[in-house]
């Protein structure tokens, strides 16, 4: 979380610093109309491309990727499960289901406690993991779509500004220069938001989704190992490549 927030701050701060170093007027880069066009236009075009449910997932996934909860040790949990299953059988794990903080892990434990066929357990968990990964990467795709729309809408804003300039060619050289500068602010905003916010956040989501999927793969291996009665060392070895 800290690296993502610091990275975004550093990216925008570098742009502001560059403006100051060029000794440009900072207020010249603040145009409310251009900002409304870029943010509103990008949001509208992106929203039209996806479902409300996908946007709701985006908000959830973005929050979880930027402010992740502290993860518990899967190895310790599975070693504890293995010990209890060895002493009291797999049915004894049902008493601990309520205390398991991970929904995917609860699903796997419930399947083996219910006596589901091992092959069916494997298929169900792999399909569930794939579905969750698709949802998470879909959230990253939404941000990438926004990053694609943003510069294009910036060009629309620039064209609108240039049309206004051309309509007022007789206003004088100074007014003409100010009008052209204002027209290009929309393109500046569009490119800046795409490359300093949308694409970095999309990459962050993809990295987070990958790590989540690896963790789910480790859970699947642990569940299979529990159900087949592997010893503690084999259980850890099966999970290790994914942790």
N, C-alpha and C positions, 0 to 999 in steps of 0.2 A: 504494500500500500504506500509506504513512504516513498519508494523510488518512483512510483507512478505520479504521485502528486508533485513531488519535487521536479520531476522531468517536465511536466506540463507548465509549472511555474517558471522553470528555467527557459523553456521555449518561448513563452510569451514575454518574459522579461528581456530576453535577447533582442526581440523585435523592438521593444520600447527603448532599449539602450541604443540600438542602431539609429532610431529616429533622433535621439538626443545627440548622438555623435555627429550626425549629419547636420545638426543645428537647424533642423526643420521645426516648424511650429507644431507643437504636439496637438493643439486643438484642430489643426487642419486635417488630422486623421480621425477625428470624431464626428461622424455624420450619422445622425439617428435614422434618417430615411434609408440609408444604405444598410445599416445594421438590421432594421426591421425587414427589409427585403431579403437579405441573406438568411437570417435565422428563420423568418416566417416562411419564405419560399422553400428553403431546404426541408424544413419540418413538414410542410404540406406535401411536397413531392415524395418525400420518403414515407410519410404516413399512407399515402395513396398506394404505395408499392407493397405494403405488408398489412397483416391483420392486427386488430387491437390486442389480441392475445399475444402476438409476437412482440409487440411494443411493451406489454406488461412484463413479459419474460426478460426483455432487454433491461428494464429498470432493475429488476431483481438481480439479474446476473451482473450488471454493472456495479451495483452496490456490493455484492458478494466478492467481486474481483478486486475492488478498490479498498474495501474494508473487510477482509477475510477474518473469519473466526479462528481461534486457535485450534489447530487440528490435534486430535488425540492420537496416540501411538497405535497403529493397527497391529503391529507385531505383538505388543503387550496384550491387547484385547484378545487376539486369536490364541495366544499362548495360554491365557486364562481360560478361554472357551475349551481349548484342547484338553486341559487338565481336568476341567469339570466333566467333559464328555467321557474321558477315560475312566473316571471314577464312578459316575452316575448315569452315563448314557446320554445320547443326544437330546432326549426329551427334557433333561434337566436344564437345558439352555433356554427353554421357554420362559422360565422364571426371570431371566435377565433381559428379555426383549424390551420391556418398558424403559430400561435404563440405557439402552443403546441409542446414542445421539444421531446416528447416521441412518437415514431412511432406507438407503440401498442395502446397507448391512443388515438391517432388521428384516428386509424382504428375503434376503438369502438365508438367514437363520430360520425364519418362519417356514421356508420351503423344506429345509432338511428336517426340521422338527416335525413337520406334517408327514414325513416319510415319502416325499416326492421322489420319483425315479431320478437317479444321478444324471442321466443324460438330459432329462427334461429340465432339471435344475440348471444345468450348464446352458442350455438353449435359452431358457427364460431370462437368466441373468445377462447373457451376452446381448440379447435383443433389447433388454431394458437399458443396458449401458449404452448401446448404440443410439437408442432413442433420446437419451439424456444428452449425449454428446452432440447430436444433430440440433437439439434445441439451443444449446450453448453456442455452437458455432454459427447458428442462424442469427443470434444476437450480434455477433461480430460482423456478419454480413450486412445487417441493417446499418451499422455505423459506416461500413465501407461504401454503402449506397449513398448515404448522406455526404460522404467525402467526395463522391463523384458528382453529385448534384451541385454542391456548394460553389465550385469555381464557375460552372456553367451559368448558374443564376447570377453570379457576380458579373459575368459578361453581359447578361441581360440588363443589369443595373447600369453598366457602363454605356451601353447603347442608348438607354433611356436618357442618361445624362448628356451624351453627345448630341442627341436630338434637340434637347433643351438649349444647348450651346449654339447649335446651328440656327435655331430660331431667333437668337439674340446676337447675331454677328455684329450688329452696329453698336453694341454696348461699350466698345473700347477694348484695347489690348489687355489691360489689367483684368477686366471682368471676364474676357475670353479665357485668359490663363487660369483664373480661379475656377471657372466653370469646367474646363477640361480636367483640372486636378481633382475637382469634386467627383467628376464622372468616373475617374479611375479608382476612386476609393472603394467602390462596390467590388471591383475585381480583386483588390487588395484584401478585403474582408473575406471574399469567397475562397481565395487560395489559402489565406492564413488559417481560417477555421478548419479547412479540409486537412491541411498538413500539420497543424499544431494541436488539433483536438480530435477530430473524427478518426483519422487513420491511426494515430497513436493509441487511442482508446480501443479501437478495433483489434490492434495487435495485442494489447493487454488482455482483452477478452479471449483471444485465441490461445495465448499462452496459459491463461487460467483454465480454459476448457481442456487443454491438453493435460495439465497436471491433475485435474479432476478425473479425467478418463483413466489416467495411469493408476490413480488411487482405486478407482472402481475395478480395474483389471486385477489389482492386488487382492481386493476383497473377493472377487470371483475365485481366484486361485486358492485363497484361504478357505472359502466355503467348500469347495470341492475336496480339499485336503481334509477338512474336518469330517465330511461325510464318508470319505473312504477310510478314515481311521489312521491316517499317516501319523508317524511320530513327530515330535516337536521340531526336530532338526529338518525333516523333509518339508514340513509346513512352512517354516521360515525360508527355506531355500526356494520354494515355489513362489513366494510372495516377493522375495528380495529384488528381482529385476525390475519390479514396477514401483518400488519405493525409493 
